[in-house]
Structure formats: structure tokens, C-alpha cells
């Protein structure tokens, strides 16, 4: 049977973990795309233990980005990116920019994924098109739609400085469509749709690095994301600072009580050893 000393040590370890997670949350209060750590306690005969932290996948507020290439996702889902090994990575952090070759990339170099569109704005699946109505209907039902994604690339013609050789500029609309614009904006042609995905169990995603997630058996397969995309903005951390500060005060009080209990137990043990040896 566990004694009070063992219980106190286990609770001290759990409380330290709790305080570390709360500190990380508050430190990253203004880190774009940061997902708040949520702690869940379990108890057993030997004291409290902490489960692995889960990520709060709730919506963060918007903040101005560093350029119009940055995007803010308001809704349920994630941007889809692909790393150099071809692995799909999901993120809410839309600090994307076009590189020197015109490829739309995340800050860490992963390529942002999109769907190729025809002139009518319909997603192309191979040589076949998918109507916007079908796409939206599937998304609203939370269903999966297996359509290959591609790197978004706005190649710039070195001879005239135009995007893809014929468009003067581009624009990202709220539905995630990237338009090529020419003739002083009079001509606007849909080129890509930024790909997004959602999961039936977002908490089951595995975070491989800060704000970067991969699907797992617990998260299930991705379905279509629903929401709006706004250019020139980024998503702030979704950390509740007041809530975390309140929990930190609770954790601090719990640590003081546990430390006092450990100190008392040590003093009792030392006294018992002294009596035995005398």
C-alpha cells in the first residue's frame, strides 16, 4: 500500500508537469498559431498523475500578418501542407509566402497544398471537374472527398515579371481561391483553391512540432474543412491567459501544500531513524 510520502512525491511530480504546461501556454500567448495545452488529471492509490496534454483546437483571434500572402483560417479545419519527404502536415499557422520560384510555402519550407481549378472555378480531379456545389455540399455534410492536391505555384515570367507569364497580380478570396488578375483588375481568373481539412476527432491529432500535426488512428481520416480564409492576417494563440493564470495560482498552492507534506514526512522519518539508532 502506498504511504503518504509516496503519494506526496507522485503529486509533486504531477503538479510540476501541470505548472510547466501552464508556463508554456502563457509564454506563447502571442505566438501565432500556438495551440493551448490542456491538462487532464487521473488519480490512483499513489496520488495524482497527469495524462499527456491535449491541444485546445479552438479558434484563436486574428492579428495582422507580415504580408498579404499570410492567411487566417476562421472555421473548423486546418491548412494542408506537404514536407520534402512528401508527408502531409496539418496546421492553423498560415504564415505562408511565395518563394523565389513562386511556390507557396509555410515558414518552415513545407509546400502549401491546393486544388487546380478550371476557368469556371471548378476543382480538377485529373481530367474531370468537380462542381463547387458538390464540393460545398460534401463539406457541409462533413464527408471526405478524395481529390489529389498539388503545390500552389505562381510562376513569375522573368521577361515581364508577370505571374504565370500573363497575370499582373494575384488575390486570395475568402473561399480560399487564388485568382490571377490582369488588365488593371478587369480580368480575374481562378487558378487554385487552398486545400483545407478537418477531423471528426481533432484531439486525436499528433503534434510533431510547434503547431504542426499529423493524422492518427484516433483522429480518423481527414474530411473537408469549413470556414473562411482571409489574406493578410494570422491566427493568434488560442491561450486563455486569465484561465491559465488562475490555474497557475491553484498549482502553486498545491505545490506548497505537497512540499510541506514532504518536509513533514522527511522530518518524521529522520526522527524515527534517530530513535532507532539511539
SULCORCOR-V44754 format. One record per residue. RES is the residue in one small letter. PSI is psi as a letter, one per 20 degrees, with the letter a starting at -180 (NA if undefined). OMEGA is omega in degrees with one decimal (none if undefined). D_LAST is the distance of its C-alpha to the last C-alpha in whole Angstrom. Layout:
res: (RES/RES)
psi: (PSI/PSI)
omega: (OMEGA/OMEGA)
d_last: (D_LAST/D_LAST)
//
This chain:
res: (x/x/x/x/x/x/x/x/x/x/x/x/x/x/x/x/x/x/x/x/x/x/x/x/x/x/x/x/x/x/x/x/x/x/x/x/x/x/x/x/x/x/x/x/x/x/x/x/x/x/x/x/x/x/x/x/x/x/x/x/x/x/x/x/x/x/x/x/x/x/x/x/x/x/x/x/x/x/x/x/x/x/x/x/x/x/x/x/x/x/x/x/x/x/x/x/x/x/x/x/x/x/x/x/x/x/x/x/x/x/x/x/x/x/x/x/x/x/x/x/x/x/x/x/x/x/x/x/x/x/x/x/x/x/x/x/x/x/x/x/x/x/x/x/x/x/x/x/x/x/x/x/x/x/x/x/x/x/x/x/x/x/x/x/x/x/x/x/x/x/x/x/x/x/x/x/x/x/x/x/x/x/x/x/x/x/x/x/x/x/x/x/x/x/x/x/x/x/x/x/x/x/x/x/x/x/x/x/x/x/x/x/x/x/x/x/x/x/x/x/x/x/x/x/x/x/x/x/x/x/x/x/x/x/x/x/x/x/x/x/x/x/x/x/x/x/x/x/x/x/x/x/x/x/x/x/x/x/x/x/x/x/x/x/x/x/x/x/x/x/x/x/x/x/x/x/x/x)
psi: (q/p/r/h/g/g/g/g/g/g/h/g/g/g/h/g/g/g/h/g/g/h/g/g/g/h/h/k/h/j/o/p/i/p/p/p/p/p/p/p/q/q/q/a/h/j/a/q/q/p/r/p/q/q/p/o/j/r/p/r/r/q/q/p/a/i/r/i/h/q/q/p/o/o/a/o/a/q/q/p/r/p/a/h/j/j/p/p/p/p/q/i/o/k/m/q/q/p/a/i/j/j/p/o/q/r/h/j/i/q/p/p/q/r/p/p/q/a/i/j/j/q/p/p/n/c/i/q/q/p/q/h/g/g/g/h/g/g/g/h/i/k/r/q/o/n/p/p/r/r/p/o/o/n/p/p/o/i/h/i/j/q/p/k/i/i/p/h/r/r/p/o/r/h/j/j/p/o/q/p/q/r/l/k/i/h/p/p/p/p/g/q/p/p/p/q/q/r/q/h/n/h/i/i/q/p/o/h/r/o/j/p/q/q/q/r/h/h/h/r/q/q/r/p/q/p/a/q/p/p/q/j/r/q/p/r/q/k/p/n/g/g/g/h/g/g/h/h/h/g/g/g/g/h/h/g/g/g/h/h/g/g/g/g/h/g/g/g/g/g/g/g/h/g/h/h/i/NA)
omega: (179.7/177.3/-176.4/-179.8/178.4/178.3/-179.5/179.5/178.6/179.5/177.0/179.5/-179.9/-179.0/176.3/177.6/179.0/-178.5/178.3/-179.8/178.7/177.9/178.4/178.5/-175.9/177.4/-177.6/-178.9/-176.5/176.5/-178.8/175.6/-178.4/178.1/-177.2/174.7/176.4/-176.3/176.1/-179.3/167.8/178.2/173.9/-172.8/-177.9/177.7/-177.2/172.8/-178.6/171.6/174.1/-179.7/173.0/-177.2/172.7/-176.8/179.0/-176.7/171.7/179.8/179.6/176.3/180.0/178.1/-179.8/178.0/177.7/177.4/177.8/-179.2/179.2/-178.6/178.9/-177.4/-177.0/177.2/-174.7/168.9/178.7/176.4/179.6/-179.3/-175.9/178.8/179.0/-178.7/179.7/179.7/179.9/-177.9/171.9/-175.5/-173.8/177.4/-176.5/175.0/174.9/180.0/-175.5/178.5/178.7/179.0/-179.1/-172.6/172.4/-176.6/-179.3/176.8/178.2/-178.0/177.1/-176.2/178.6/175.7/174.7/-178.9/170.9/-176.0/178.5/-179.9/-180.0/-179.8/179.5/174.0/-172.2/179.0/-179.2/179.0/177.3/-177.3/178.6/-179.9/179.5/179.7/-178.4/179.9/178.5/-179.7/-178.3/178.8/178.8/-177.1/178.5/176.8/-172.9/178.2/-179.6/176.0/179.6/173.6/175.6/-176.3/174.9/-178.4/-179.5/178.5/-178.4/-178.2/-178.0/177.4/-178.4/177.7/-178.9/172.8/-176.3/-179.4/-178.6/-176.9/178.8/177.0/177.6/-178.1/-174.5/177.5/178.0/179.8/176.7/-178.3/168.6/-175.4/179.9/179.6/179.1/177.0/-179.1/178.8/-177.8/-175.0/177.4/-177.4/-178.8/169.0/179.5/-175.9/175.3/-179.8/176.7/-178.8/178.3/177.3/-179.1/-178.3/-179.4/177.7/179.7/-179.1/-178.6/174.3/-174.4/175.9/-179.5/-174.1/172.4/-179.8/177.2/176.5/-179.2/-179.6/-175.2/-179.8/-179.3/171.3/-177.0/175.1/178.3/179.2/-179.4/178.8/-178.6/-178.9/178.4/-179.1/174.2/176.8/176.7/171.0/177.4/179.0/173.5/-172.4/-179.0/179.4/179.5/178.0/178.3/178.9/180.0/177.5/176.4/-179.0/179.5/178.4/178.7/179.3/178.8/179.2/-179.8/179.1/177.7/179.4/179.0/179.1/179.6/179.6/178.6/179.7/177.5/179.2/178.8/178.5/179.0/178.6/178.9/180.0/-179.5/-175.6/-176.9/none)
d_last: (29/28/25/26/24/27/29/29/29/32/33/33/34/37/38/38/41/42/42/43/46/47/47/49/52/52/52/55/57/60/60/63/63/59/58/55/52/51/47/47/43/42/39/37/34/32/34/37/39/42/45/47/49/52/55/57/61/62/65/64/67/69/70/72/72/73/76/79/77/74/74/72/72/72/71/70/69/69/71/71/70/71/69/70/69/71/68/68/66/66/65/66/66/70/70/73/75/78/78/80/82/82/79/77/73/70/68/66/69/70/73/74/76/79/82/85/88/92/94/94/90/89/86/88/86/88/91/91/90/88/89/87/88/86/83/83/83/81/78/78/78/74/76/76/79/78/80/80/78/79/79/80/82/85/86/88/92/91/95/95/92/92/89/90/94/95/93/92/89/87/85/82/83/81/81/80/83/84/88/90/92/95/99/97/95/98/97/94/93/89/88/84/82/78/76/74/71/69/67/66/63/62/58/58/60/57/57/57/57/57/60/61/61/62/63/61/61/60/62/65/68/70/72/75/73/75/75/77/76/77/78/76/73/70/67/64/60/60/57/56/55/54/53/50/49/48/46/45/44/42/40/39/38/36/34/33/32/30/28/27/26/24/22/21/20/18/16/15/14/12/11/10/9/6/5/6/4/0)
//
